Amino acid sequence: MTTLDRARCRLKAHPLALDAALAAGVLVCMVVGSFVGPRGDHVVSWGVRRPDLLSMLLMVLGAAALVLRRRAPRAVLAATGTMSVVEFVTGDPRAPVAMSAVVALFTVAAATDRLTALRLGLATMTVLTGAAMLAGPMPWYAQENLAIFAWTGMAAAGGDAVRSRRAFVHAIRERAERAERTREEEARRRVAEERLRIARDLHDVVAHHIALVNVQAGVAAHVMDKRPDQAKEALGHVREASRSALDELRATVGLLRQSGDPEAPTEPAPGLNRLDELVGTFRNAGLHVEVARADHGTTLPAAVDLAAYRVIQEALTNVHKHAGTRAKAEVSVVRVGPHIEITVLDDGAGRTAGTQPGGGHGLLGMRERVTALAGTLTTGPRYGGGFRVHAILPVETRTRAPGDPV
């Protein structure tokens, strides 16, 4: 911070001292101006004029009033203006008491709105100039009278300019603060969205693979004694499912790593290109799944591709969990215009009362994924039994901000 900046800070911290110093400076200028006058052509001399006792008193009172110019600017303007009029009427030779009124008018214009500054400026200009022309000791056309008109007008204009600059600087500062708050809110919103997305990924991975592990482990325990070969095969599926779960968990948790941490896996996020592999895990677990695709080799954005994969994964996990291996599931992927439609149906075989999906976070996670991509998701029981999951995703992704209409 420079010396000038430190001095400015000290003056702002003690405004009364600043106003007292200003009042003293104005008093000195008024006293000097009351003794100095022209002598001859273009010659200014000291002692040409000598103010009387009343003029000296008015100068002192006018300067003293300026000490309170911040606390009561209009009252100070009225007091200094009244003293100036009194000096115009009684003072001979004239003392420049109007200088205090000019400073007071500048303060009022800088502290009020433009309309008030214009109104009070015109009133002060009219009263002081009229009093000087009509009641003053000099002819009405004297340069001193025109000077009063000019100085009062410049004081009002200068004060309004200072007020406008202060308002402009305040608006810029407020806009910068608002932009900073907006950036912080946007950062918090993005962090919350990313945290929610990671939570959905973890749920999808855990729910799918742990369900398969649970089923295969149950099969292995059931046939361990009578059919060890089948138990060995089930344990192989358990091992494969657990390895896949660990890989996907490692990839998801890798998103949380910071710079300097060990390098995260570079395997791409799953998509519809791994649909056969996904369906194969369910078929190995005993679930009968049929797949029909009519997407004509559509290349989807990464976010849409991942969302489609997760919808199918969660829907089949729900079928496996709630309907059991006796159920039959149908998966269809169809390109319809600018959208890709995902449908997962099951016939409800093996489903018992009270086992309809929807009580956990699976359907909520699917809906959040689809809605975030400006898509739609409908779920519900089918007529005659079973359950239906239908998602419509845009081929061209457009994420929806919070608060946008669905």
Buried (B, 14 or more C-beta within 10 A) or exposed (E): EEEEEEEEEEEEEEEEEBBBEBBBEBBEBBBEBBBBBEEEEEEEEEEEBEBBEEBBBBBBBBBBBBBBBBEEBBEBBBBBBBBBBBBBBBBBBBBBBBBBBBBBBBBBBBBBEEEBBBEBBEBBBEBBBBBBBEEBBBEEEBEBBBBBBEBBBBBBBBBBEBBEEEEEEEEEEEEEEEEEEEEEEEEEEEEEBEEBBBBBBBBBBBBBBBBBBBBBBEBBEEBBEEBEEBBEBBBEBBEBBBEBBEBBBEBBBBEEEEEEEEEBEEEEBBBBEBBEEBBEBBEBBBBBBEBEBEBEEBEBBEBBBBBBBBBBBBBBBBBBBBBBBEBBBBBBBBBEEEBBBBBBBBBBBBBEEEBBBEEEBBBEBBBBBBBBBBBBBEBEBEEEEBBBBBBBBBBEBEEEEEEEEE
